């Protein structure tokens, strides 16, 4: 039994679940495409045509027309827990067609990917750009809305960045999709202190309105000292910390009221990418465990729709999945600017210790927005200048931290309380003072742990780096150009490395070295 799932909104993707296993989830941005892009017709045809006639079911996560999630529903709509099923007849083939709301697709995605699917009940927190709700879901997929806590938590959070940024000029009720991640970085620079009168006014304006999408307007705060103050200013960093803490407190207060028995919590929605909030939920003591899938944002809703369809057809919602279920790397060109040699872990580690940043490609790319060792840029973790170099290459703001990837068995040696963190979705305090490149200003890091079973090649590289340095940790950031998704074809990768003066990249078991670098090495000898 095979199901094709579609997300037609932003973070568009197409996925396939066959006999309970995720076969692939292809995201539209994951070929050097624009970040957050919707599913294109070309992508839909390219990725689904071959398997279409073999599929038993089509599952679609819905959206809404216009500028507001309450707009006219498209293929299941945005809001509600509605699921519709019908039969689609084509010559020689009948399909089950399932349309799910965006909301219910989110909820079921995180539950179906958790280890509790089909066996245990869970609390579900869905907080994203528009929805901010708390639910209870049982093993039969009965979903109870416990409370609508706060509309538009993600929009409110990201809007604050625009308030301080002189370049922000979007229409009222809008925020830029990338600003929430920048806010998360800036909160680390903030001091925990009592708000000034002006800061309190801005907090109340952002958090107290009933409908952020119809109310928030930067011009309303024209007289605020925070208006265009600059996102890196001390005053705004303090405000970012205040807003982050207060937003979490609002949800914690409401959630605590509804948690009457100890169950696990699954988190869905773009706010599930906020590592500080995820850590706070785990440390809250309210839940027996916490799970956030790597595709907690809209990159998971197609999987959620497919899991709902699977439940209707087979009675089971659980999905067997791997984070490395994205696109295969495309070999579309003959290399001209780089020479090829066999991958040598010892040589790679030597180059890393010599200060090089190396682009690292293995197998299929990751689902969700985090690079977890298959579409990564790697570097040694010891010098702060390394993080600055990576941010220059990626054209990122200098306040953005670089994450570490670590041997799972060694994680607690370097990061306080870290036993396992496979998807880079929680913060841990750094306890190894040598790891300067991956230590944020507040002393934390967004850790990814790797076992031999998770990613064999990356694990082997970390083991060799530990052999040479005593530390099985590397810098790991996503392999992408500014404003785009992962680089996923050889022509783009060669051009990227040549333009950024990156002398080496690795694809599977082959290392590519810039021919100009070879000449320099010969000259030096």
JOMO-V690599 format. One line per field, one symbol per residue. ss: DSSP state (H for helix, E for strand, L for the rest). phi: phi as a letter, one per 40 degrees, with the letter a starting at -180 (. if undefined). A space follows every 10 residues. Layout:
# JOMO-V690599
ss = ???
phi = ???
This chain:
# JOMO-V690599
ss = LEEEEEELLL LLEEEEEELL EEEEEEELLL LLLELLLLLL HHHHHHHHHH HHLLLLEEEE ELEELLLLLL LLEELLLLLL LLEEEEEEEE LLEEEEEEEE LHHHHHHHHH HHLLLLLLLL LEEEEEELLL LEEEEEELLL LLEEEEEELL LLHHHHHHHH HHHHLLLLLL LLLLLLLLHH HHHHHHHLLL LLLLLLHHHH HHHHHHHHLL LHHHHLLHHH HLLLLLLLLL LLLHHHHHHH HHHHHHHHHH HHHHHHHHLL LLLEEEEELH HHHLHHHHHH HHHLLLLLLE EELLLLLHHH HHHHHHHHHH HHHHLLLLLE LLLLLLLELE LLLLLLLEEE EELLHHHHHH HHHLLLLEEE ELLELLLLLL LLLLEEEEEL LLLHHHHHHH HHHLLLLLLL LLEEEEEHHH HHHHELLLLL LLLLLLEEEE LLLLLHHHLL LLLEEELEEE LLLLLHHHHH HHHHHHHHHL LLEEEEEELE LLLELELLEH HHHHHHHHHL LLLEEEELLE EEEEHHHHHH HHHHL
phi = .bbcbbbccc fcabbbbbfg bccaaccccc agccdgcccc cccccccbcc cccccbabbb ccabcgbbdc cdcbfhgcbg bcbbbabbbb dgabbcbbbb cdcccddcdc ccccccdgbb cacbbbbadb cbbbbbbbcc gcbbccacca cgccccccdc ccdcccccac cdgbaccccc ccddcccccc ccacccdccc cccccccccc bccbbcadcc bdcccccfch cccdccdccd cccccccccd cccccdcccb bcbcbbbbhc cccccccdcc ccccgcbcab bbccbccccb cccccccccc cccbgbbcbc abccbccccb cbaccbcbcb acdbcccdcc ccccgcbbcb bbfccccgcc cbhbbbbbac ccbdcccccc ccdcfbcccc cbccbbddcb dccbbdgcba acbfbacbcc bbcccccbcc dcgbaccbbb bdccadcccc ccccccdcbg bcbbcabcca cdgbcdcbac cccccdcccc fccbabbfbb bbbdcccdcc ccccc
